[in-house]
Amino acid sequence: MSLLNKGNTIGIIAPSAGLQNKDLSAALAYLEKLELKVKLAPNLNSEYRYMAGTDTERADTINQMFADTEVKALFCLRGGAGSTRILDKLNYQLIKNNPKPVIGLSDSTALQNALIAQTGNSALTGFLPLYDFNNKEIDTTVANSLQNALLAEKHTVTSGTCHIKGSADGKIIGGCLSVLCYLCGTPYFPDLSGKILLIEDIGEKTYKIDLMLNQLKQQKNFNKLKGIIFGQFTNCPVSAPEDGNIEDCIRDFTSELNIPVITDFAYGHIPSRHVLPLGIPVQITSDEKNCAINW
């Protein structure tokens, strides 16, 4: 089923960084071209250190957007950092009573997965209005994928390489690996049982990725995962030969698994990527001829 209908109102929120004098007009024009009405959160131009206002201010605007019955989906303005700081200030009962998908990428991973853990709220990962219109034009793959994920009734995304063959049904959780790991040991880390794990990252050394993957493996119900999808690891350097590369990290992480695993999926901090569902039932297929997500 479609998440939105043409004519719906969407809200743009800033759980992390704010506009910081950047131009949002191209993104707004694109969303309006999709026949969506746009409501802006009042803190987009606020500044407190590296964030769009204080923790309370950012959390309050998100609570207000969830309470606004006119708004049917929330788009995170941009990534950066700071979304983990507001998680204990969100009104989860209000959000559970007024569910609406949250669209984001990167630092939005914390907010999206916390909402899944606390309320079962759905999300889309792979689009940020400011980030994707940094050069005034959106990438064709991102645009087509976003429009399909928002407005189409059925969705098929084909990408990646088969690492372990198989198929599975479940809800995808995850996003940016380092941000997801910030949630480990908190009430905001989603239950892994029956889930499909999606991970990518940017700018992390490979030995740190190795350790973060191991941290995920030590989380409760990791052995009850239904599948794993690895996106792109952008600008993740090998700082010493013995650290190994991304392929080494993935090989060790998956060596004892017997679930479908897809690698090199076109998702992450890359210009041309797919927009994917979080907290929504999907089916994944991993084989030598075809790797796909259907929902």
C-alpha positions in Angstrom: 0.0 0.0 0.0 1.1 3.6 -0.5 2.3 5.6 2.4 0.9 8.9 1.1 -1.6 10.2 -1.4 -1.2 13.3 -3.6 -2.5 16.3 -1.9 -1.3 15.1 1.6 0.6 17.5 3.9 4.1 16.5 5.0 6.2 18.1 7.7 9.9 18.8 7.6 11.6 18.4 11.0 15.2 18.9 12.2 16.1 16.3 14.8 19.8 16.9 14.1 21.5 19.8 12.4 19.5 22.8 11.0 19.5 24.8 7.8 22.6 26.9 8.9 21.8 29.4 6.1 21.5 26.7 3.4 18.9 27.0 0.7 15.9 24.6 0.9 13.9 26.0 -2.0 14.9 23.4 -4.6 13.8 20.6 -2.2 10.5 22.3 -1.4 9.8 22.8 -5.1 10.4 19.1 -5.8 8.1 18.0 -3.0 5.4 20.3 -4.2 5.9 18.9 -7.7 5.0 15.5 -6.2 1.7 17.3 -5.2 2.6 17.2 -1.6 1.9 20.2 0.7 4.7 21.1 3.0 4.7 22.4 6.6 8.0 23.5 8.1 8.9 22.8 11.8 9.7 26.1 13.6 13.2 25.1 14.6 14.8 24.7 11.1 16.7 27.9 11.5 17.5 27.5 15.2 21.0 26.9 16.3 22.4 25.4 19.5 26.0 24.3 19.0 25.9 21.9 16.0 22.1 21.2 16.3 18.9 22.9 15.3 18.1 24.2 18.7 18.3 22.7 22.2 17.3 19.1 22.8 14.0 20.2 24.3 13.2 22.5 21.4 13.9 19.8 18.8 11.9 17.1 20.7 9.0 19.5 21.2 8.7 20.3 17.5 8.7 16.6 16.6 6.0 15.9 19.2 4.0 18.8 17.8 4.3 17.4 14.3 3.1 14.0 15.4 0.1 15.6 17.1 -0.8 17.6 14.0 -3.4 15.5 12.3 -3.0 17.4 9.1 0.6 16.1 8.7 0.8 12.6 7.2 4.6 12.1 7.1 7.7 13.6 8.5 10.9 14.3 6.5 14.1 14.9 8.4 15.8 18.0 7.0 19.4 16.7 7.1 21.8 14.4 9.0 24.7 15.6 11.1 24.5 14.6 14.7 22.3 15.0 17.8 19.2 13.0 17.2 20.1 10.5 20.0 20.0 13.4 22.5 16.3 13.9 22.1 15.1 10.3 22.4 14.2 10.6 26.1 12.2 13.7 25.5 9.8 12.3 22.9 6.2 11.6 23.8 6.0 7.9 22.7 2.4 7.4 23.7 1.4 10.5 21.6 3.4 9.1 18.7 1.9 5.6 19.0 -1.5 7.1 18.9 -0.7 9.2 15.8 1.7 7.1 13.7 3.2 8.5 10.5 6.3 7.5 8.5 9.6 9.3 9.2 11.8 9.7 6.2 15.5 10.3 6.6 19.1 8.9 6.4 22.3 9.0 8.4 21.8 10.5 11.8 18.0 10.0 11.3 18.8 6.3 12.0 18.6 7.0 15.7 15.2 8.6 15.6 13.7 6.1 13.2 14.8 3.0 15.1 13.9 4.4 18.4 10.4 5.0 17.1 10.3 1.4 15.8 11.4 0.1 19.2 9.0 2.2 21.2 5.9 2.5 19.0 6.2 0.3 15.9 6.2 3.4 13.8 7.3 3.0 10.1 10.0 4.8 8.2 11.8 5.2 4.9 15.6 5.5 4.8 17.5 7.0 1.9 16.4 10.6 1.4 17.1 13.9 3.1 15.7 17.1 1.5 18.8 19.3 2.1 21.4 16.6 1.4 19.8 15.4 -1.8 19.4 18.9 -3.2 22.9 20.1 -2.2 23.5 20.8 -5.9 20.0 22.0 -6.6 19.1 18.8 -8.5 18.1 15.4 -7.1 19.7 12.2 -8.5 17.3 10.3 -10.8 17.6 7.0 -8.9 16.8 8.7 -5.6 13.9 10.6 -7.1 12.3 7.6 -8.7 12.9 5.4 -5.6 11.4 8.0 -3.3 8.4 8.6 -5.4 7.7 4.9 -5.7 8.2 4.3 -1.9 5.9 7.1 -1.0 3.1 6.8 -3.6 3.1 3.4 -5.3 1.0 0.5 -4.1 3.7 -2.2 -4.7 7.5 -1.9 -4.6 10.4 -3.9 -5.9 14.0 -2.7 -5.5 16.7 -4.8 -7.2 20.4 -4.3 -6.3 23.4 -5.9 -4.6 25.3 -9.2 -4.7 24.4 -12.5 -3.2 26.7 -13.3 -0.2 24.5 -16.0 1.3 21.7 -17.4 -0.7 18.1 -17.5 0.5 14.9 -15.6 1.0 13.2 -14.2 4.1 10.2 -12.2 5.3 10.5 -9.6 8.0 10.7 -5.9 8.9 13.9 -4.1 8.1 15.6 -2.2 10.9 18.9 -0.3 10.9 20.5 2.3 8.6 23.8 4.0 9.5 25.9 1.4 11.5 27.6 3.8 13.8 24.4 5.7 14.7 22.6 2.3 15.2 25.3 1.3 17.6 24.7 4.5 19.7 21.4 2.8 20.6 22.9 -0.4 21.9 22.1 -1.0 25.6 19.3 1.6 25.6 15.5 1.2 25.4 15.7 2.6 21.9 17.4 -0.3 20.2 14.9 -2.3 18.3 14.3 -6.0 19.0 16.3 -8.0 16.4 14.0 -11.1 16.5 12.5 -11.7 13.1 14.0 -8.6 11.6 16.2 -7.9 8.6 19.2 -5.8 9.4 20.2 -3.0 7.0 23.6 -1.3 7.5 25.9 1.2 5.8 28.3 3.9 7.0 30.7 6.7 5.9 34.1 7.8 7.1 34.7 5.1 9.6 38.0 3.1 9.6 37.6 -0.6 8.9 38.8 -1.7 12.3 36.0 0.4 13.9 33.5 -1.1 11.5 34.7 -4.5 12.5 34.2 -3.7 16.2 30.8 -2.2 15.6 29.6 -5.2 13.7 30.8 -7.4 16.6 28.8 -5.1 19.0 25.7 -5.8 17.0 26.4 -9.5 17.1 26.4 -9.3 20.9 23.0 -7.8 21.0 20.0 -9.8 22.3 18.3 -11.9 19.6 21.0 -11.4 17.0 20.7 -15.1 16.4 17.0 -14.6 15.5 17.6 -12.2 12.6 16.0 -13.3 9.3 18.5 -11.6 6.9 21.1 -8.9 6.5 21.6 -6.3 3.8 24.9 -4.4 3.5 24.7 -1.1 1.8 27.8 1.0 0.8 30.7 1.9 3.1 31.8 5.2 1.7 35.3 6.6 2.4 36.0 3.9 5.0 39.8 3.6 4.9 42.1 0.7 5.8 44.4 2.5 8.3 46.8 -0.5 8.6 47.1 -3.7 6.4 46.2 -6.0 9.3 42.9 -4.1 9.8 41.5 -5.7 6.7 39.0 -4.2 4.3 35.2 -4.1 4.3 35.0 -7.5 2.6 37.1 -8.9 5.5 34.8 -7.4 8.0 31.7 -8.8 6.3 33.2 -12.2 5.9 34.0 -12.5 9.6 30.7 -11.1 10.7 28.7 -13.5 8.6 30.9 -16.6 8.7 28.6 -18.6 11.0 25.3 -17.3 9.6 22.7 -19.4 7.7 20.4 -16.6 6.6 20.2 -14.6 3.4 22.8 -11.9 3.2 23.1 -9.3 0.4 26.2 -7.1 0.0 26.9 -4.0 -2.1 23.3 -2.8 -2.1 22.9 0.7 -3.6 22.0 2.3 -0.4 24.0 4.6 2.0 26.0 7.8 1.7 26.2 7.7 -2.0 24.8 10.1 -4.6 22.7 7.4 -6.3 20.8 5.2 -3.9 17.5 3.5 -3.2 15.0 4.6 -0.6 14.1 1.6 1.6 11.4 0.8 4.2 12.0 0.4 7.9 9.5 -1.2 10.2 7.4 -2.3 7.3 7.0 -6.0 6.3 9.1 -7.0 3.3 10.4 -10.0 1.5 14.1 -10.2 0.5 15.6 -12.5 -2.0 19.4 -13.3 -2.3 20.6 -15.5 -5.2 23.2 -15.3 -7.9 20.7 -14.0 -10.5 18.7 -11.6 -8.5 18.9 -9.7 -5.2 15.7 -7.8 -4.4 13.5 -6.3 -1.7 9.7 -6.5 -2.3 6.9 -4.9 -0.2 
